[in-house]
Amino acid sequence: MESPFRSEAAAFRFLLITIGAFALIVVTSAISTVLGFLTFLVLTAAAVAVYLRQRGPAPEQAHVDAQGGPNERRILVVANETLGGEELLSAISTMALSERTHFHVVCPALNSRLKTYTSDEDPAREAAQQRLDVTLARLASVGIEATGAVGDGDPLVAVDDAVRTYGPREIVISTHPPGKSNWLEKGVVESVRSRFDVPVTHVVVDAAPGPGD
């Protein structure tokens, strides 16, 4: 049976809203039957509105103008803490076996909200650059052609910037597993899939999670 929601993240958010609404109805009904009924009507209308918005048609995908030669497979890889994960490196190695393949690795400089507000982004960029340098060195050591850059702290902005400048034919996004991944919770993978008309591969790396993917 086809899900009425655009993504698992959307379905999960709707479930949380439903549970919260039920709890609020119970509390207000205990105070007053009339108040509980009015709360039920308001929350039901809100839930229906959210449901209709989530099941609505997805926005039209943007066309990606692929760069490089006709026989060149250009793949954009986006990852943060999982960048050096064996699962991701294995996936990249497998992709590199077919035809002429070039990779561009983007590591978003994830930062805490407080440091972002205070414009203290240097530590986040330095950490992202270190992970990127290590990964590019490992790829080069096995003969895999790759370039890289530190991207915007917002992974969707980082992908947008890289797609515009690199022109990939495919996108690979690496995250922690469900339940540990901030990017999955925010629907980053599904957003990228719905935004661009190129294949998007999701690679899960089961590494110790930190403040972001």
NUMARRO-851626 format. One line per 4 residues: their letters; for each residue x, y, z of N, C-alpha, C, O. Coordinates in steps of 0.05 Angstrom, whole numbers, plus 5000, padded with zeros to 4 digits. Layout:
<atoms>
a) X/Y/Z/X/Y/Z/X/Y/Z/X/Y/Z | ...
</atoms>
This chain:
<atoms>
mesp) 5017/4976/5000/5000/5000/5000/5018/5025/5000/5036/5027/5016 | 5012/5043/4983/5028/5068/4980/5023/5086/5003/5000/5091/5011 | 5044/5097/5015/5041/5116/5038/5031/5142/5027/5039/5152/5006 | 5012/5155/5043/5001/5181/5034/5020/5203/5040/5015/5226/5032
frse) 5043/5198/5053/5062/5219/5060/5085/5219/5041/5091/5198/5028 | 5098/5242/5039/5121/5244/5020/5145/5229/5030/5162/5220/5014 | 5148/5226/5057/5172/5213/5068/5165/5201/5095/5144/5207/5106 | 5184/5184/5105/5180/5172/5131/5181/5194/5153/5167/5193/5173
aaaf) 5198/5214/5148/5200/5236/5167/5174/5251/5170/5166/5259/5192 | 5160/5255/5147/5134/5269/5148/5114/5252/5163/5098/5263/5178 | 5114/5226/5158/5095/5208/5172/5101/5209/5202/5082/5208/5218 | 5126/5209/5210/5133/5209/5238/5125/5235/5251/5115/5235/5274
rfll) 5128/5257/5238/5120/5283/5249/5089/5283/5253/5080/5294/5273 | 5075/5272/5233/5045/5271/5236/5037/5254/5260/5018/5261/5274 | 5052/5232/5264/5046/5215/5287/5050/5229/5314/5034/5227/5332 | 5072/5244/5315/5078/5259/5340/5056/5281/5345/5048/5285/5368
itig) 5048/5294/5324/5026/5314/5326/5001/5301/5337/4987/5312/5354 | 4994/5277/5326/4970/5263/5334/4971/5255/5363/4951/5258/5378 | 4994/5245/5372/4997/5237/5401/4995/5261/5419/4982/5260/5439 | 5008/5283/5411/5007/5308/5427/4978/5319/5429/4970/5328/5450
afal) 4964/5318/5406/4937/5328/5406/4919/5311/5424/4902/5322/5439 | 4922/5284/5423/4906/5267/5441/4911/5273/5470/4892/5274/5486 | 4936/5277/5477/4943/5283/5505/4931/5310/5514/4921/5312/5536 | 4931/5329/5496/4920/5356/5503/4890/5354/5506/4878/5367/5524
ivvt) 4877/5338/5490/4848/5334/5492/4841/5321/5519/4821/5330/5532 | 4856/5301/5527/4851/5288/5553/4853/5308/5576/4837/5308/5594 | 4875/5325/5575/4879/5344/5596/4857/5365/5598/4847/5370/5619 | 4850/5376/5575/4829/5397/5574/4801/5385/5581/4785/5399/5593
sais) 4796/5360/5574/4771/5347/5581/4768/5343/5611/4747/5345/5622 | 4791/5338/5624/4791/5335/5653/4784/5361/5667/4773/5361/5689 | 4791/5383/5654/4785/5410/5665/4756/5417/5660/4741/5426/5678 | 4747/5413/5635/4720/5420/5627/4712/5404/5602/4728/5403/5583
tvlg) 4688/5392/5602/4679/5377/5579/4677/5395/5554/4685/5387/5532 | 4666/5419/5558/4663/5438/5536/4691/5446/5525/4695/5446/5501 | 4709/5452/5543/4736/5459/5534/4750/5436/5520/4764/5440/5500 | 4745/5412/5529/4757/5389/5516/4746/5385/5488/4760/5379/5470
fltf) 4719/5390/5485/4707/5387/5459/4717/5408/5439/4722/5402/5416 | 4719/5433/5449/4730/5454/5432/4759/5449/5424/4767/5454/5401 | 4774/5438/5443/4802/5431/5436/4803/5409/5415/4820/5410/5397 | 4785/5390/5418/4783/5369/5398/4778/5380/5370/4790/5371/5350
lvlt) 4758/5398/5368/4751/5409/5342/4775/5425/5329/4781/5422/5306 | 4788/5441/5346/4810/5457/5336/4833/5440/5327/4844/5444/5305 | 4841/5420/5343/4863/5403/5336/4857/5384/5313/4875/5378/5297 | 4833/5376/5311/4825/5359/5288/4828/5374/5262/4838/5364/5242
aaav) 4819/5400/5262/4822/5416/5238/4851/5420/5231/4859/5420/5208 | 4868/5425/5252/4896/5429/5247/4909/5403/5237/4926/5405/5219 | 4902/5380/5248/4913/5355/5239/4906/5349/5210/4922/5339/5194 | 4881/5355/5202/4872/5351/5175/4888/5369/5156/4896/5360/5134
avyl) 4893/5393/5164/4908/5412/5147/4937/5402/5143/4947/5403/5121 | 4949/5392/5165/4976/5382/5162/4977/5357/5144/4995/5354/5128 | 4957/5339/5148/4956/5315/5132/4953/5322/5102/4967/5310/5085 | 4936/5340/5095/4932/5348/5067/4957/5360/5056/4963/5356/5032
rqrg) 4971/5376/5072/4996/5389/5062/5017/5368/5057/5032/5369/5037 | 5020/5348/5076/5041/5328/5073/5036/5309/5050/5055/5299/5038 | 5011/5304/5043/5005/5285/5022/5002/5299/4995/4997/5286/4975 | 5006/5325/4995/5003/5339/4970/5026/5333/4950/5045/5319/4958
pape) 5023/5341/4925/5044/5335/4905/5070/5347/4912/5072/5369/4922 | 5092/5332/4907/5119/5342/4912/5126/5364/4892/5116/5364/4869 | 5142/5383/4900/5150/5404/4881/5165/5393/4857/5178/5372/4859 | 5164/5408/4835/5178/5399/4811/5208/5398/4815/5220/5416/4827
qahv) 5221/5377/4806/5250/5374/4809/5265/5394/4791/5257/5400/4769 | 5287/5403/4802/5304/5421/4786/5323/5404/4769/5333/5384/4778 | 5327/5413/4745/5345/5398/4727/5374/5405/4733/5381/5429/4736 | 5390/5385/4735/5419/5388/4740/5434/5387/4714/5433/5367/4700
daqg) 5448/5408/4707/5464/5409/4683/5491/5395/4689/5509/5407/4701 | 5493/5370/4681/5517/5354/4687/5541/5365/4672/5539/5371/4648 | 5563/5368/4686/5588/5377/4674/5606/5354/4668/5600/5331/4675 | 5629/5359/4655/5647/5338/4648/5641/5326/4621/5621/5333/4608
gpne) 5658/5307/4613/5655/5294/4587/5631/5275/4587/5621/5268/4608 | 5623/5266/4563/5599/5248/4561/5604/5221/4574/5585/5208/4582 | 5629/5212/4577/5635/5186/4589/5645/5189/4618/5655/5169/4629 | 5642/5212/4629/5651/5217/4656/5628/5215/4676/5608/5229/4673
rril) 5631/5198/4696/5611/5195/4717/5619/5213/4740/5637/5207/4755 | 5604/5235/4744/5611/5255/4765/5591/5250/4788/5567/5252/4785 | 5603/5245/4811/5587/5238/4835/5593/5258/4858/5616/5261/4865 | 5573/5270/4868/5575/5288/4891/5570/5272/4917/5550/5258/4919
vvan) 5589/5273/4935/5587/5259/4961/5584/5279/4983/5601/5298/4985 | 5564/5276/5000/5559/5295/5021/5558/5280/5048/5542/5261/5051 | 5576/5287/5066/5577/5274/5092/5591/5292/5112/5607/5309/5104 | 5586/5287/5138/5601/5302/5158/5616/5283/5176/5638/5274/5170
etlg) 5604/5276/5199/5617/5258/5218/5622/5230/5206/5641/5216/5214 | 5605/5222/5187/5607/5195/5176/5626/5194/5152/5628/5174/5138 | 5640/5216/5147/5657/5218/5122/5678/5197/5120/5683/5186/5098 | 5690/5189/5143/5711/5169/5142/5701/5141/5147/5717/5123/5151
geel) 5674/5137/5148/5663/5111/5153/5669/5090/5132/5670/5096/5108 | 5674/5066/5141/5681/5045/5122/5658/5039/5102/5663/5032/5079 | 5633/5041/5111/5611/5036/5093/5611/5056/5070/5605/5049/5047 | 5617/5081/5076/5617/5102/5055/5641/5097/5037/5638/5099/5012
lsai) 5664/5092/5048/5688/5088/5031/5685/5063/5014/5694/5063/4991 | 5671/5043/5024/5666/5019/5008/5647/5025/4985/5652/5016/4963 | 5627/5041/4990/5608/5049/4969/5622/5065/4948/5617/5061/4924 | 5639/5083/4956/5654/5100/4936/5673/5082/4920/5675/5085/4895
stma) 5686/5063/4933/5704/5045/4918/5689/5028/4897/5699/5024/4875 | 5665/5019/4905/5649/5004/4886/5640/5020/4862/5641/5011/4839 | 5632/5045/4867/5624/5063/4845/5647/5069/4827/5644/5073/4803 | 5671/5071/4838/5695/5078/4823/5703/5056/4803/5720/5062/4785
lser) 5692/5032/4806/5700/5010/4788/5688/5013/4760/5699/5002/4741 | 5666/5027/4758/5652/5029/4732/5659/5055/4718/5657/5076/4729 | 5667/5052/4693/5674/5074/4675/5692/5094/4688/5704/5089/4709 | 5695/5118/4676/5712/5139/4687/5695/5155/4708/5675/5168/4701
thfh) 5703/5153/4733/5688/5165/4754/5704/5186/4769/5727/5182/4776 | 5691/5209/4774/5704/5230/4790/5685/5237/4812/5661/5240/4809 | 5697/5240/4836/5681/5247/4860/5687/5275/4870/5710/5284/4869 | 5667/5289/4880/5671/5314/4893/5658/5311/4921/5634/5307/4923
vvcp) 5675/5313/4941/5666/5308/4969/5661/5335/4983/5678/5352/4984 | 5637/5338/4994/5630/5362/5009/5625/5354/5038/5609/5336/5044 | 5638/5368/5056/5634/5364/5085/5623/5389/5097/5637/5408/5102 | 5597/5390/5103/5585/5413/5115/5597/5419/5142/5602/5401/5158
alns) 5602/5445/5147/5615/5453/5173/5593/5456/5194/5585/5479/5199 | 5584/5434/5205/5562/5435/5224/5572/5449/5250/5594/5444/5259 | 5554/5465/5261/5561/5480/5285/5538/5481/5304/5515/5476/5296 | 5543/5487/5329/5521/5490/5348/5506/5517/5342/5518/5535/5330
rlkt) 5481/5519/5351/5466/5543/5345/5479/5567/5359/5480/5589/5348 | 5489/5563/5383/5501/5585/5398/5525/5596/5383/5528/5620/5380 | 5543/5578/5374/5567/5587/5360/5560/5599/5333/5574/5617/5324 | 5538/5589/5321/5530/5601/5295/5520/5630/5300/5527/5648/5284
ytsd) 5504/5634/5321/5494/5661/5327/5517/5680/5334/5515/5704/5328 | 5538/5670/5346/5560/5687/5354/5582/5688/5332/5603/5699/5337 | 5576/5676/5309/5594/5676/5286/5621/5662/5293/5641/5668/5281 | 5620/5643/5311/5644/5628/5318/5644/5602/5303/5640/5581/5314
edpa) 5650/5604/5277/5648/5580/5259/5675/5568/5253/5677/5547/5241 | 5697/5580/5262/5723/5570/5256/5728/5541/5265/5738/5525/5249 | 5722/5534/5290/5726/5506/5299/5711/5486/5282/5721/5464/5276 | 5686/5492/5275/5670/5474/5259/5682/5470/5231/5683/5448/5221
reaa) 5692/5492/5219/5704/5490/5193/5731/5475/5194/5738/5460/5176 | 5746/5479/5215/5771/5465/5218/5767/5435/5221/5781/5419/5210 | 5747/5427/5237/5741/5399/5241/5732/5386/5215/5740/5364/5208 | 5715/5401/5200/5705/5391/5174/5728/5388/5154/5730/5369/5139
qqrl) 5747/5407/5154/5770/5407/5136/5788/5383/5143/5799/5370/5125 | 5792/5377/5168/5808/5355/5176/5796/5328/5167/5811/5311/5156 | 5770/5325/5170/5757/5300/5161/5759/5298/5131/5764/5276/5120 | 5756/5321/5117/5757/5321/5088/5785/5314/5078/5788/5298/5060
dvtl) 5806/5325/5091/5833/5320/5082/5841/5290/5086/5853/5278/5068 | 5832/5279/5108/5838/5250/5113/5824/5233/5093/5836/5214/5082 | 5799/5239/5086/5784/5222/5067/5796/5225/5039/5799/5205/5025 | 5802/5249/5030/5814/5252/5004/5841/5238/5001/5847/5227/4980
arla) 5856/5238/5023/5882/5224/5023/5878/5194/5020/5893/5181/5006 | 5858/5184/5034/5852/5155/5033/5843/5147/5005/5851/5126/4994 | 5826/5164/4993/5817/5158/4966/5840/5159/4946/5842/5142/4928 | 5857/5179/4948/5880/5182/4930/5899/5158/4933/5911/5150/4913
svgi) 5901/5147/4957/5920/5125/4961/5912/5100/4947/5928/5083/4942 | 5886/5098/4939/5877/5074/4925/5870/5081/4896/5856/5066/4882 | 5879/5105/4887/5875/5113/4859/5848/5123/4852/5841/5123/4828 | 5833/5133/4871/5806/5144/4865/5809/5175/4862/5818/5188/4881
eatg) 5800/5185/4840/5802/5214/4834/5780/5229/4849/5756/5223/4845 | 5787/5248/4865/5767/5263/4881/5777/5290/4888/5801/5294/4893 | 5759/5309/4888/5764/5336/4899/5746/5339/4923/5729/5322/4929 | 5749/5362/4937/5732/5365/4960/5730/5394/4969/5747/5411/4961
avgd) 5711/5400/4986/5707/5427/4997/5691/5425/5022/5674/5407/5026 | 5696/5444/5040/5679/5447/5064/5655/5463/5056/5657/5484/5043 | 5631/5453/5063/5606/5466/5054/5592/5481/5076/5602/5482/5099 | 5570/5494/5069/5554/5509/5088/5545/5491/5111/5542/5466/5107
gdpl) 5540/5502/5134/5531/5486/5157/5504/5474/5153/5498/5453/5165 | 5487/5486/5136/5461/5474/5129/5466/5454/5107/5474/5462/5085 | 5462/5428/5111/5468/5408/5090/5453/5413/5064/5464/5408/5042 | 5429/5423/5065/5414/5429/5040/5426/5452/5024/5428/5451/5000
vavd) 5436/5472/5038/5450/5494/5025/5476/5484/5014/5484/5492/4992 | 5490/5467/5029/5515/5456/5019/5511/5440/4993/5527/5441/4975 | 5489/5424/4992/5483/5409/4968/5476/5427/4945/5486/5423/4923 | 5460/5447/4950/5452/5467/4929/5477/5480/4917/5479/5482/4893
davr) 5495/5489/4934/5519/5502/4925/5536/5483/4907/5546/5490/4886 | 5539/5458/4917/5556/5439/4903/5544/5430/4876/5558/5427/4856 | 5517/5427/4876/5504/5419/4851/5507/5441/4830/5512/5435/4806 | 5506/5466/4839/5508/5488/4820/5536/5491/4809/5540/5497/4785
tygp) 5557/5486/4825/5584/5490/4816/5597/5465/4804/5614/5467/4787 | 5588/5441/4814/5601/5416/4805/5586/5402/4783/5598/5389/4766 | 5559/5405/4782/5543/5392/4762/5545/5361/4762/5554/5349/4742 | 5537/5348/4784/5540/5319/4786/5519/5304/4770/5497/5315/4764
reiv) 5525/5279/4763/5505/5261/4751/5492/5244/4772/5470/5233/4768 | 5504/5243/4796/5492/5228/4818/5500/5242/4844/5519/5257/4845 | 5485/5236/4865/5490/5247/4892/5490/5224/4912/5472/5207/4911 | 5510/5224/4929/5511/5205/4951/5510/5221/4978/5526/5239/4982
isth) 5492/5213/4995/5490/5226/5022/5495/5205/5043/5481/5184/5043 | 5513/5210/5061/5520/5192/5082/5510/5202/5109/5514/5226/5115 | 5496/5185/5124/5486/5194/5150/5490/5172/5171/5497/5149/5164 | 5485/5179/5196/5483/5159/5217/5458/5143/5213/5441/5151/5196
ppgk) 5454/5120/5227/5429/5105/5224/5405/5120/5233/5407/5139/5249 | 5381/5111/5225/5356/5124/5235/5355/5123/5266/5363/5103/5278 | 5346/5144/5278/5346/5146/5307/5370/5159/5318/5370/5169/5341 | 5392/5160/5302/5417/5174/5311/5424/5197/5293/5443/5212/5298
snwl) 5409/5200/5271/5416/5219/5250/5399/5244/5251/5374/5242/5248 | 5411/5267/5255/5397/5293/5253/5387/5298/5225/5366/5309/5221 | 5404/5290/5205/5396/5295/5177/5371/5280/5170/5354/5290/5156 | 5370/5255/5178/5346/5239/5172/5321/5250/5186/5299/5251/5175
ekgv) 5325/5259/5211/5303/5270/5226/5292/5295/5212/5268/5301/5213 | 5310/5311/5200/5302/5335/5186/5294/5330/5157/5286/5348/5143 | 5295/5305/5148/5287/5298/5121/5305/5307/5099/5297/5313/5077 | 5331/5309/5105/5351/5319/5086/5352/5301/5061/5352/5312/5038
vesv) 5354/5275/5065/5356/5257/5042/5332/5259/5024/5335/5261/4999 | 5308/5258/5035/5284/5260/5019/5281/5287/5006/5272/5289/4983 | 5290/5308/5019/5289/5335/5007/5307/5336/4983/5299/5348/4962 | 5331/5325/4984/5349/5325/4961/5338/5309/4938/5340/5317/4915
rsrf) 5326/5286/4945/5314/5269/4924/5292/5283/4909/5289/5280/4885 | 5276/5298/4924/5253/5312/4911/5262/5337/4897/5247/5348/4881 | 5286/5347/4904/5294/5373/4893/5309/5371/4866/5306/5389/4850 | 5324/5349/4862/5340/5347/4838/5334/5322/4821/5326/5302/4832
dvpv) 5337/5325/4795/5330/5302/4777/5354/5284/4771/5358/5276/4748 | 5369/5278/4792/5391/5259/4790/5388/5238/4811/5375/5243/4832 | 5399/5213/4807/5397/5192/4827/5410/5201/4853/5432/5212/4853 | 5397/5194/4876/5409/5200/4902/5411/5174/4917/5392/5160/4922
thvv) 5436/5168/4926/5441/5143/4941/5446/5151/4970/5461/5169/4976 | 5432/5136/4988/5435/5141/5017/5453/5119/5029/5446/5095/5027 | 5475/5126/5041/5493/5107/5053/5492/5111/5083/5496/5133/5093 | 5487/5090/5098/5485/5091/5127/5512/5082/5139/5521/5060/5133
vdaa) 5523/5098/5156/5548/5092/5170/5542/5090/5200/5534/5109/5212 | 5546/5067/5211/5540/5062/5239/5564/5069/5257/5578/5052/5267 | 5569/5096/5259/5591/5106/5275/5579/5121/5299/5555/5128/5299 | 5596/5127/5319/5586/5141/5343/5577/5168/5335/5592/5184/5324
pgpg) 5551/5175/5340/5541/5202/5332/5551/5224/5350/5557/5220/5373 | 5553/5247/5338/5560/5271/5353/5538/5292/5350/5515/5285/5350 | 5545/5318/5346/5525/5338/5343/5511/5338/5316/5490/5351/5313 | 5521/5324/5296/5508/5324/5270/5519/5301/5253/5538/5287/5261
d) 5508/5298/5228/5516/5277/5211/5543/5284/5197/5553/5268/5181
</atoms>
